[in-house]
Amino acid sequence: MSSYSRIISDVTDKKAFEELSVTDMMTTLLNLRSFDDVIEKEIRIARRRDVFLTLSMMDIIFFKTIQ
């Protein structure tokens, strides 16, 4: 394996691990870690632009029945 192929493979593996670290394995939706990153970014943007930020959350109690 050439060093170029090894680099591509390493980058691909790293990207796959990053994807797994921010998504829920069962639903493939973004997880809490990802939510924290996104909300921090959005708060910074709202502060910089001096605008309000609205957040709406929904808790699915009976997730198994929906799935």
MOPAC internal coordinates of N, CA, C and O (Angstrom, degrees):
PM7 1SCF
backbone

  N    0.0000 0     0.00 0     0.00 0    0    0    0
  C    1.4560 1     0.00 0     0.00 0    1    0    0
  C    1.5268 1   108.05 1     0.00 0    2    1    0
  O    1.2310 1   120.61 1   -50.79 1    3    2    1
  N    1.3219 1   116.44 1   129.21 1    3    2    1
  C    1.4624 1   119.74 1   179.61 1    5    3    2
  C    1.5200 1   110.20 1   -74.13 1    6    5    3
  O    1.2310 1   121.12 1   -17.33 1    7    6    5
  N    1.3200 1   115.46 1   162.67 1    7    6    5
  C    1.4672 1   118.93 1  -178.68 1    9    7    6
  C    1.5315 1   110.65 1   -65.07 1   10    9    7
  O    1.2310 1   120.09 1   147.71 1   11   10    9
  N    1.3409 1   117.43 1   -32.29 1   11   10    9
  C    1.4605 1   120.69 1   177.82 1   13   11   10
  C    1.5301 1   110.70 1   -64.47 1   14   13   11
  O    1.2310 1   120.36 1   135.69 1   15   14   13
  N    1.3295 1   116.91 1   -44.31 1   15   14   13
  C    1.4647 1   121.03 1   179.00 1   17   15   14
  C    1.5176 1   110.96 1   -64.36 1   18   17   15
  O    1.2310 1   120.51 1   142.77 1   19   18   17
  N    1.3251 1   116.63 1   -37.23 1   19   18   17
  C    1.4533 1   120.80 1   178.74 1   21   19   18
  C    1.5327 1   111.03 1   -65.30 1   22   21   19
  O    1.2310 1   120.35 1   140.01 1   23   22   21
  N    1.3187 1   116.95 1   -39.99 1   23   22   21
  C    1.4736 1   121.30 1   178.04 1   25   23   22
  C    1.5181 1   110.00 1   -63.44 1   26   25   23
  O    1.2310 1   120.26 1   133.73 1   27   26   25
  N    1.3311 1   117.11 1   -46.27 1   27   26   25
  C    1.4673 1   121.42 1   178.65 1   29   27   26
  C    1.5266 1   109.96 1   -59.52 1   30   29   27
  O    1.2310 1   120.56 1   136.34 1   31   30   29
  N    1.3193 1   116.54 1   -43.66 1   31   30   29
  C    1.4606 1   121.13 1   179.31 1   33   31   30
  C    1.5291 1   111.21 1   -63.18 1   34   33   31
  O    1.2310 1   120.31 1   137.28 1   35   34   33
  N    1.3380 1   117.01 1   -42.72 1   35   34   33
  C    1.4624 1   121.47 1   178.68 1   37   35   34
  C    1.5214 1   111.47 1   -62.70 1   38   37   35
  O    1.2310 1   120.57 1   137.07 1   39   38   37
  N    1.3251 1   116.51 1   -42.93 1   39   38   37
  C    1.4678 1   120.98 1   179.61 1   41   39   38
  C    1.5213 1   110.20 1   -65.48 1   42   41   39
  O    1.2310 1   120.12 1   138.43 1   43   42   41
  N    1.3180 1   117.38 1   -41.57 1   43   42   41
  C    1.4657 1   122.08 1   178.45 1   45   43   42
  C    1.5186 1   111.01 1   -62.82 1   46   45   43
  O    1.2310 1   120.54 1   135.48 1   47   46   45
  N    1.3393 1   116.58 1   -44.52 1   47   46   45
  C    1.4660 1   120.89 1   177.92 1   49   47   46
  C    1.5212 1   111.31 1   -62.75 1   50   49   47
  O    1.2310 1   120.61 1   136.98 1   51   50   49
  N    1.3231 1   116.43 1   -43.02 1   51   50   49
  C    1.4710 1   120.63 1  -179.99 1   53   51   50
  C    1.5251 1   110.06 1   -62.06 1   54   53   51
  O    1.2310 1   120.51 1   136.92 1   55   54   53
  N    1.3252 1   116.63 1   -43.08 1   55   54   53
  C    1.4676 1   121.01 1   179.61 1   57   55   54
  C    1.5339 1   110.22 1   -62.64 1   58   57   55
  O    1.2310 1   119.78 1   139.69 1   59   58   57
  N    1.3073 1   118.03 1   -40.31 1   59   58   57
  C    1.4657 1   121.63 1   178.97 1   61   59   58
  C    1.5236 1   110.60 1   -64.16 1   62   61   59
  O    1.2310 1   120.08 1   137.94 1   63   62   61
  N    1.3297 1   117.46 1   -42.06 1   63   62   61
  C    1.4623 1   120.69 1   178.47 1   65   63   62
  C    1.5282 1   111.31 1   -66.37 1   66   65   63
  O    1.2310 1   120.48 1   141.06 1   67   66   65
  N    1.3301 1   116.70 1   -38.94 1   67   66   65
  C    1.4661 1   120.03 1   177.10 1   69   67   66
  C    1.5241 1   110.24 1   -62.24 1   70   69   67
  O    1.2310 1   120.55 1   137.57 1   71   70   69
  N    1.3183 1   116.56 1   -42.43 1   71   70   69
  C    1.4653 1   121.60 1   178.80 1   73   71   70
  C    1.5279 1   110.89 1   -60.46 1   74   73   71
  O    1.2310 1   120.71 1   136.41 1   75   74   73
  N    1.3244 1   116.24 1   -43.59 1   75   74   73
  C    1.4635 1   120.44 1   178.78 1   77   75   74
  C    1.5212 1   111.87 1   -65.53 1   78   77   75
  O    1.2310 1   119.86 1   148.48 1   79   78   77
  N    1.3162 1   117.87 1   -31.52 1   79   78   77
  C    1.4626 1   120.49 1  -176.32 1   81   79   78
  C    1.5225 1   113.06 1   -76.67 1   82   81   79
  O    1.2310 1   119.54 1   164.22 1   83   82   81
  N    1.3194 1   118.48 1   -15.78 1   83   82   81
  C    1.4667 1   120.30 1  -177.66 1   85   83   82
  C    1.5306 1   113.55 1  -116.73 1   86   85   83
  O    1.2310 1   120.26 1  -175.93 1   87   86   85
  N    1.3250 1   117.10 1     4.07 1   87   86   85
  C    1.4598 1   119.57 1   179.54 1   89   87   86
  C    1.5212 1   111.18 1  -124.74 1   90   89   87
  O    1.2310 1   121.34 1   -28.95 1   91   90   89
  N    1.3142 1   115.05 1   151.05 1   91   90   89
  C    1.4544 1   121.50 1   174.48 1   93   91   90
  C    1.5196 1   107.73 1   -79.62 1   94   93   91
  O    1.2310 1   120.47 1   -49.90 1   95   94   93
  N    1.3217 1   116.70 1   130.10 1   95   94   93
  C    1.4637 1   119.89 1  -175.35 1   97   95   94
  C    1.5308 1   113.08 1   -66.37 1   98   97   95
  O    1.2310 1   120.38 1   146.40 1   99   98   97
  N    1.3310 1   116.88 1   -33.60 1   99   98   97
  C    1.4599 1   119.48 1  -176.84 1  101   99   98
  C    1.5322 1   111.85 1   -77.36 1  102  101   99
  O    1.2310 1   120.34 1   137.11 1  103  102  101
  N    1.3285 1   116.96 1   -42.89 1  103  102  101
  C    1.4635 1   119.75 1  -174.81 1  105  103  102
  C    1.5194 1   113.42 1  -101.08 1  106  105  103
  O    1.2310 1   120.10 1   163.71 1  107  106  105
  N    1.3198 1   117.42 1   -16.29 1  107  106  105
  C    1.4649 1   125.68 1  -173.02 1  109  107  106
  C    1.5313 1   112.75 1    60.89 1  110  109  107
  O    1.2310 1   120.89 1  -161.93 1  111  110  109
  N    1.3306 1   115.91 1    18.07 1  111  110  109
  C    1.4614 1   120.81 1   174.11 1  113  111  110
  C    1.5226 1   109.05 1   -86.06 1  114  113  111
  O    1.2310 1   120.76 1   -18.33 1  115  114  113
  N    1.3217 1   116.15 1   161.67 1  115  114  113
  C    1.4538 1   119.68 1   177.98 1  117  115  114
  C    1.5226 1   110.23 1   -65.06 1  118  117  115
  O    1.2310 1   120.18 1   -36.40 1  119  118  117
  N    1.3273 1   117.26 1   143.60 1  119  118  117
  C    1.4564 1   121.78 1  -177.82 1  121  119  118
  C    1.5303 1   111.50 1   -97.20 1  122  121  119
  O    1.2310 1   120.59 1     6.55 1  123  122  121
  N    1.3209 1   116.49 1  -173.45 1  123  122  121
  C    1.4615 1   121.90 1  -177.10 1  125  123  122
  C    1.5208 1   112.07 1   -62.15 1  126  125  123
  O    1.2310 1   120.00 1   141.25 1  127  126  125
  N    1.3101 1   117.60 1   -38.75 1  127  126  125
  C    1.4718 1   120.31 1   178.36 1  129  127  126
  C    1.5276 1   110.42 1   -59.01 1  130  129  127
  O    1.2310 1   120.92 1   134.82 1  131  130  129
  N    1.3022 1   115.85 1   -45.18 1  131  130  129
  C    1.4601 1   120.65 1   178.59 1  133  131  130
  C    1.5236 1   110.95 1   -65.62 1  134  133  131
  O    1.2310 1   120.81 1   138.00 1  135  134  133
  N    1.3326 1   116.05 1   -42.00 1  135  134  133
  C    1.4621 1   120.72 1   177.94 1  137  135  134
  C    1.5269 1   110.36 1   -57.71 1  138  137  135
  O    1.2310 1   120.29 1   134.09 1  139  138  137
  N    1.3334 1   117.05 1   -45.91 1  139  138  137
  C    1.4651 1   120.84 1   179.51 1  141  139  138
  C    1.5226 1   111.49 1   -58.63 1  142  141  139
  O    1.2310 1   120.30 1   136.86 1  143  142  141
  N    1.3175 1   117.03 1   -43.14 1  143  142  141
  C    1.4679 1   120.84 1   179.09 1  145  143  142
  C    1.5235 1   111.08 1   -63.40 1  146  145  143
  O    1.2310 1   120.88 1   134.44 1  147  146  145
  N    1.3229 1   115.93 1   -45.56 1  147  146  145
  C    1.4703 1   120.39 1  -177.57 1  149  147  146
  C    1.5196 1   110.89 1   -67.06 1  150  149  147
  O    1.2310 1   119.87 1   136.29 1  151  150  149
  N    1.3413 1   117.85 1   -43.71 1  151  150  149
  C    1.4668 1   119.78 1  -176.96 1  153  151  150
  C    1.5256 1   110.95 1   -66.94 1  154  153  151
  O    1.2310 1   119.80 1   142.41 1  155  154  153
  N    1.3319 1   117.99 1   -37.59 1  155  154  153
  C    1.4699 1   120.27 1   176.35 1  157  155  154
  C    1.5214 1   111.07 1   -61.50 1  158  157  155
  O    1.2310 1   120.94 1   137.31 1  159  158  157
  N    1.3185 1   115.80 1   -42.69 1  159  158  157
  C    1.4659 1   120.33 1   178.88 1  161  159  158
  C    1.5226 1   110.74 1   -63.44 1  162  161  159
  O    1.2310 1   120.25 1   135.37 1  163  162  161
  N    1.3296 1   117.13 1   -44.63 1  163  162  161
  C    1.4614 1   120.89 1  -178.95 1  165  163  162
  C    1.5268 1   111.77 1   -66.42 1  166  165  163
  O    1.2310 1   120.01 1   143.69 1  167  166  165
  N    1.3323 1   117.59 1   -36.31 1  167  166  165
  C    1.4660 1   121.18 1   177.22 1  169  167  166
  C    1.5279 1   109.77 1   -64.28 1  170  169  167
  O    1.2310 1   120.30 1   136.14 1  171  170  169
  N    1.3206 1   117.03 1   -43.86 1  171  170  169
  C    1.4769 1   119.73 1   177.99 1  173  171  170
  C    1.5229 1   111.36 1   -60.63 1  174  173  171
  O    1.2310 1   120.66 1   137.55 1  175  174  173
  N    1.3253 1   116.34 1   -42.45 1  175  174  173
  C    1.4707 1   120.57 1   179.54 1  177  175  174
  C    1.5242 1   110.27 1   -63.91 1  178  177  175
  O    1.2310 1   120.13 1   135.08 1  179  178  177
  N    1.3353 1   117.36 1   -44.92 1  179  178  177
  C    1.4677 1   121.21 1  -179.66 1  181  179  178
  C    1.5274 1   110.71 1   -62.36 1  182  181  179
  O    1.2310 1   120.25 1   138.17 1  183  182  181
  N    1.3152 1   117.13 1   -41.83 1  183  182  181
  C    1.4750 1   120.17 1   178.28 1  185  183  182
  C    1.5225 1   111.03 1   -64.84 1  186  185  183
  O    1.2310 1   120.69 1   136.67 1  187  186  185
  N    1.3197 1   116.28 1   -43.33 1  187  186  185
  C    1.4648 1   120.30 1  -179.06 1  189  187  186
  C    1.5292 1   111.10 1   -62.79 1  190  189  187
  O    1.2310 1   120.87 1   141.79 1  191  190  189
  N    1.3200 1   115.94 1   -38.21 1  191  190  189
  C    1.4705 1   120.54 1  -179.19 1  193  191  190
  C    1.5207 1   112.82 1   -88.46 1  194  193  191
  O    1.2310 1   120.74 1   175.17 1  195  194  193
  N    1.3503 1   116.20 1    -4.83 1  195  194  193
  C    1.4604 1   123.05 1  -179.29 1  197  195  194
  C    1.5382 1   111.16 1    55.99 1  198  197  195
  O    1.2310 1   121.33 1  -128.74 1  199  198  197
  N    1.3416 1   115.06 1    51.26 1  199  198  197
  C    1.4650 1   121.43 1   178.08 1  201  199  198
  C    1.5249 1   109.14 1  -126.06 1  202  201  199
  O    1.2310 1   120.99 1   -17.64 1  203  202  201
  N    1.3164 1   115.70 1   162.36 1  203  202  201
  C    1.4560 1   121.05 1   177.07 1  205  203  202
  C    1.5297 1   110.08 1   -77.01 1  206  205  203
  O    1.2310 1   121.37 1   -28.05 1  207  206  205
  N    1.3097 1   114.98 1   151.95 1  207  206  205
  C    1.4538 1   121.15 1   176.26 1  209  207  206
  C    1.5156 1   107.59 1  -121.85 1  210  209  207
  O    1.2310 1   120.46 1   -54.48 1  211  210  209
  N    1.3072 1   116.73 1   125.52 1  211  210  209
  C    1.4630 1   121.84 1   179.62 1  213  211  210
  C    1.5224 1   108.94 1  -108.61 1  214  213  211
  O    1.2310 1   121.60 1   -44.53 1  215  214  213
  N    1.3125 1   114.54 1   135.47 1  215  214  213
  C    1.4534 1   120.13 1  -179.44 1  217  215  214
  C    1.5163 1   108.74 1  -126.73 1  218  217  215
  O    1.2310 1   121.05 1   -51.00 1  219  218  217
  N    1.3036 1   115.59 1   129.00 1  219  218  217
  C    1.4619 1   121.09 1   177.42 1  221  219  218
  C    1.5198 1   107.77 1  -122.64 1  222  221  219
  O    1.2310 1   121.25 1   -51.52 1  223  222  221
  N    1.3293 1   115.21 1   128.48 1  223  222  221
  C    1.4644 1   119.42 1  -179.58 1  225  223  222
  C    1.5170 1   109.39 1  -125.57 1  226  225  223
  O    1.2310 1   121.37 1   -30.23 1  227  226  225
  N    1.3167 1   114.99 1   149.77 1  227  226  225
  C    1.4513 1   120.56 1   178.73 1  229  227  226
  C    1.5200 1   108.16 1  -130.49 1  230  229  227
  O    1.2310 1   120.69 1   -48.21 1  231  230  229
  N    1.3030 1   116.29 1   131.79 1  231  230  229
  C    1.4569 1   121.75 1   178.76 1  233  231  230
  C    1.5228 1   108.12 1  -104.00 1  234  233  231
  O    1.2310 1   120.89 1   -59.26 1  235  234  233
  N    1.3159 1   115.90 1   120.74 1  235  234  233
  C    1.4649 1   120.06 1   179.99 1  237  235  234
  C    1.5224 1   108.05 1   -94.95 1  238  237  235
  O    1.2310 1   120.63 1   -75.60 1  239  238  237
  N    1.3081 1   116.41 1   104.40 1  239  238  237
  C    1.4610 1   121.52 1  -176.92 1  241  239  238
  C    1.5228 1   111.01 1   -73.99 1  242  241  239
  O    1.2310 1   120.50 1   136.18 1  243  242  241
  N    1.3011 1   116.64 1   -43.82 1  243  242  241
  C    1.4726 1   121.18 1  -175.69 1  245  243  242
  C    1.5317 1   109.90 1  -102.44 1  246  245  243
  O    1.2310 1   120.98 1  -124.03 1  247  246  245
  N    1.3252 1   115.73 1    55.97 1  247  246  245
  C    1.4647 1   120.95 1  -175.42 1  249  247  246
  C    1.5247 1   111.76 1   -59.47 1  250  249  247
  O    1.2310 1   119.77 1   139.59 1  251  250  249
  N    1.3047 1   118.05 1   -40.41 1  251  250  249
  C    1.4797 1   121.38 1  -178.00 1  253  251  250
  C    1.5264 1   111.52 1   -59.90 1  254  253  251
  O    1.2310 1   120.07 1   142.23 1  255  254  253
  N    1.3321 1   117.46 1   -37.77 1  255  254  253
  C    1.4633 1   119.29 1  -179.11 1  257  255  254
  C    1.5238 1   111.37 1   -72.55 1  258  257  255
  O    1.2310 1   120.16 1   152.64 1  259  258  257
  N    1.3291 1   117.30 1   -27.36 1  259  258  257
  C    1.4641 1   120.94 1   178.10 1  261  259  258
  C    1.5169 1   110.28 1   -75.92 1  262  261  259
  O    1.2310 1   120.99 1   142.57 1  263  262  261
  N    1.2942 1   115.71 1   -37.43 1  263  262  261
  C    1.4533 1   121.05 1  -177.66 1  265  263  262
  C    1.5042 1   108.24 1   -68.41 1  266  265  263
  O    1.2310 1   120.10 1   180.00 1  267  266  265

